[in-house]
Amino acid sequence: MASLLLEIGCEELPAAACREAGAQLPVLAERELGLAPTDVFVGPRRLAAFFEDVPERTPDEWVKGPPVALREKAAKGFAKKQGVAVEDLAERDGFLGFERPGRELRDVLPERLDAIVRDLAFSKSLRWDDRGIRFSRPIRWTLAKLDADTVVGKKTFGHRFSAGAVEVPRAGEYAERLRAAGVEPDAEARRRAIVAGLDSIGDWGDPGGVLEEVVYLVESVQVLEGSFDERFLQLPELVVVTAMQSHQRYFPLGGNRFAFVANGGDPEIVRVGNENVLEGRLDDASFTFERDVAVGIDALAERLGAITYFKGAGSFADKTERLRKLAAELGGGEATLEAARLAKADQASELVREFTDLEGYIGGQYARLAGYPEAVAAAIEEQYLPDASGGPLPRTEAGKVLAAADKLDALATSFSLGHKPSGSRDPYGLRRAAIGLVRLAVEGGLVVARSLLPDGVREFVEERLEGLLAVPVEFVRAARASAAPDLAAVAQLAEALYAARDSEAFDGVYTAYDRAHRLAGKSAGDAAPELDRALLKEEAERELAEGLTRVEVDGDVQRALESGATLAPLMERFFDEVLVMDEDDAVRANRLRLLLDVRDVLGRLGDFSQIPR
Amino acid sequence: MSALAAPTFQDTIRALQDYWADYGCVLMQPYHTELAAGTMNPATFLRSLGPRPWKTAYVEPVIRPLDGRYGENPYRFQHYFQYQVVIKPAPADVLDLYFSSLEAIGIDLRRHDVRLVEDDWEQATLGAWGLGWEVWCDGMEITQWTYFQQLGGFDVELVPAEITYGLERLAMFLQGKRSAFELEWAPGVTWGDVYRENERQWSAYNFELAPVEVLMRQFGDFEEECRVLLERRLPFPAYDQVLKCSHTLNLLDARGAVSATERAAYIGRVRNLARAVAQVYLELEADGVAAA
């Protein structure tokens, strides 16, 4: 047994590429060498795998050929192709073949390492020379060490600027030699060092989640602290946080302090440099912010006529008009309508052009600075929520209404222009909008009347309920066909039907609905337009018609089910005693009508034919 | 770098010129029509195509009308400078060459934190893309670094490395200044002395006075001219028309005269021209005619 190290040295890999490689490297290494690596090292300049105990020969391998029965026809060709003599072929389990002896590991390593390199796949890759290899970034060296023997390459390289080429005397000394040369090759160790460094500085935040990237931005971990001039605290807080996080990958410490991770250098020089850069960015943002504030949110809103929402959907001024109308239809009050008027004003601001992710938030800030009531500002700020699956909903009522109006308009406008999502293509983010709308109704308690949803949009939105509710889809489909007036009511009905599915009342309603639907559903065309009581001859049918008038299906679902279930015995008697298909056309048509009425009244509770029994 | 010996803006340019000339680059001069990036100079865009090796370095003034702020914001200008280097094909030690150039202009790589941060470059108007980085020095982005993959919609034959130094940022870093206006251009003369009034006047032109109807007509004229020149198989003058279209579009953009969708359509027209130019250029290259 021997120890083995494989290393692929690269120019700086992006964090995403490091993660992709980190997932594939153990699998590819095992495929090529027959066992899983003991350690995998992933960093911006190197991908490496270390094996503590590898057999120094590859195993013998039985190469299976044609069936024995085809010896005459196929043996010669097989032997020739494999480079063995026909007389050397043996038999095993009814097949011809031969035992290919294992090879010295050192002899196969170059080709195995090459296969790993070629099969590592990246979502974005480049060519960099004429070898035809594609990789995330250029590969600049490879190294394979079998114990103390260097089988591929010569040396590795330490920290880019503080160390040069590094001798690795034995495979097992790889990590420690690199550490001595200023490189921590192990991603987990770097993460721990970064977190420990941040913890020792203070109460750090990472709302943008940059830690995962920073782990792959450095080979050597140096956590430093900096601060900026307090005058920048006048900027909206998220502008400062975004400048720190998404532009600079810093970690905010609260107030005017921040932490960051360097890859080397003189700490004092590096700190001053980073402070200068951040202050420059904040100074630039301040210029923009002050210009916007000087214009003011009302004047910004007046500029929306010049900004296109998207092709065919008018300007943001048109969108604003639609939002106000929808907000009113959704029951929004004065604050909501005011918020709707100003909702898109920040699209005309310079700051949103620089900080696009902060749309809404910036508008809310500008509304506050202009002295609008908190309810208005908060609604503007919350209009894009929920903006991620499982993300928070608006906290304010006005925010919920505005958020729902925004999504409803995006859906209705897009659908009317034919931009319905297909397959995985959803460039307008309509699935997210629909899920957001449903969540505002179901979790947020906002009444979203189904009548507000145009055809097509309504189906699309309500289909989202199927994935959102913890209820089998059949119950959601049944409830969608009900007379429930708003989205939350559909959801409650689906849940209530599911909860009641084993109850007697549910069984009664289900049976009554089912029998009425089976018999009359397909003959609806033959039914009378209206029930004619004068034509009800039999006691059983009169009783059923009478019973039907007493059924109350609107309101509480359990009570509705119990009320509907009172029809079950009446239906039983009806079917026992009455022949629907009477010879008299008028009587027959009237009885079909009676059954359809039963179905339709119970159908206000849902389409029970969707639920399998 | 010591505070006493901070290089002036022109010192830094001169140091880069010396460094890359010594390496063997052809020192080109700025191009004669407005460019939004050094990449658009034919010395980069056209010469990066085709099978012939090429090494060049030059200063390029870049013109981005939308970025002007009337000389009020010391971080935004409609006119600033890049230092552009193209090495085709990229040698295996090309990153080391670049890092040495930083040492040549006075950056001690051991005392500073120099890093390569993923930045994938794409320019829709030129049908061009590549992979690379932004180079950070103590958090300041001082260079855009790209291995070109496609230009004008064509795969590059020899992969060039493009190194674009942002000269103002670099000088701000070297001189320890927060504002480009305060940069020392030459002893006793600041960047602001030279260009601040220029920024004010051009911002007024770009945002308020550039004649929209004339520009729209010119865009069509340049486009037509490009096609005529391509029929005559003259890709160099045809390419100038592409550049003029691109700049005209940027002016229209600054005037707020094009909506987002119209803009996309204009970009598509420029891209089609760039592709057609690249195609004719490559055909002539194959015949051994172009760019003697």
Interface residues (C-beta under 8 A of the other chain):
Chain A: E11 E12 P14 A15 A16 P44 K124 S125 L126 R127 W128 D129 D130 S136 R137 P138 R140 R160 F161 S162 L217 V218 Q222 Q248 F260 A262 N263 G264 G265 D266 I269 V270 V272 G273 N274 N276 V277 L278 E279 G280 D283 D284 F287 T288 A306 I307 T308 F310 K311
Chain B: R69 E72 N73 P74 Y75 R76 P89 A90 A92 L95 F99 L109 R110 R111 H112 D113 V114 R115 L116 V117 E118 D120 G130 L131 W133 C137 D138 G139 M140 Y147 Q149 L158 V159 M172 F173 G176 R178 G256 S259 A260 T261
